[in-house]
Amino acid sequence: MKPPLRLPSLALVLILCSISTRHSSGQPLAEPTELDEAARFVAGLPPGPGSPLENLAAQPSWQEHAKEMDKLWEYFRHFQLDPIREWSAEFLGAASSSTNPVFYPFSGPDAIYPRCFFPHASTYVLASREEAGLPPSFSRLQSANLALELPRIRQSLQWLLQWSFSITKETRRLTASSVLGGILPLYSVLLVRDGCRLLSIEQGSAGRRSCLLFQGTEGEEHRLYYFPVNLEDGSLAASGLPRYLGSIPGGPTLIKAASYLLHGSAFSELRRLVLTRSTLVLQDDSGIPVRFFRSGWNLRFFGLYRGPISLFREFYQPDLAAATAHANPSPLPFGFGYRWKPEEASLVVATRTPRPTEPKKTANRTPPR
């Protein structure tokens, strides 16, 4: 059942606030780049005076796109983004304000949920099978059939912004465009809608990582790395992803709507990588089964575990059900993963516990006679 696309009062004011380009306590953002201006246009945000995209913004197709994107984003901001950030500040504590790198496997088109939970991270490392594609640019937009391309952008993000997950086959179909295809245009849209400013992009060759450099709303710089890789055993090691993660500090890992792939043996290397490099794992039940979090982890349970949706019913976890029932947590104020209704959503937050320090050994001394 599709949730109603409700808009709270004063929507326009809130939208304008959400895309503010300066934070009262932070530094001013950098001057707009072509990358940023093009991304804002694709996101349905108006170009500035004198922009090469001004004439395109007068087209009916863009006007309609801007209205629909405002509705989509306001819905997401009201029901997901704001509740998640408030919840994270209360229940994740220092992890929510940490600058440690965040890892997000099976990310698909989603660059916004890592920002919801961990907005201060210096680096976001995302990985999935989808092609990176090309970032939006003036020339590509001026040559594009916007009446065709812009609805595809909205459709690519609609599942994520309304239901908190995406469908891989549908994402690939919609992002197969030659002009605005791939994942990078979608990441760009989500970041500028969150009030960020895109500074530059470094693109690797086919199958290699890309890096988006952007400023947050307080002027701080962040990097988003995207690895278009197969995360399955036998392919993961050759992708360069484990090597890169091993070169940066550990930090949180986010797992959401991961098709329960980490429950089986085909993704054991990724499961081991997450458990090795993470200081915290925030996931729904489609992530790593709780039985793998043995000694060295503190588990907290949020929301009401109702088991997987019918498509994945064979991945029910009795031990997770028992642990959640014992914890008796309150419902979450937001939907998450395949459970887009807040009253049905649940989260597991696994925090690595510090290793006990061994007492210093003192040399045996013979007492004086």
Secondary structure, DSSP 8 states (H G I E B T S, - for coil): --------TTHHHHHHHHT-S--TTS-------HHHHHHHHHTT----TT-TTHHHHTSHHHHHHHHHHHHHHHHHIIIIIHHHHHHHHHHTTHHHH--S-EEEET-TT--SHHHHH-TT-SEEEEEESS-------HHHHHHS-HHHHHHHHHHHHHHHHHHS---HHHHHHHT--TTT-SSHHHHHHHHHHTT-EEEEEEE-STTS-EEEEEE-TTS-EEEEEEEE---STTTTGGGTHHHHHHTS--EEEEE-S-TTGGGSGGGHHHHHHHHHHEEEEEE-TTSS-GGG--TTEEEEEEE------GGGGGG--HHHHHHHHHH-----SS-BTTB-SGGG-EEEEEEE-----------------
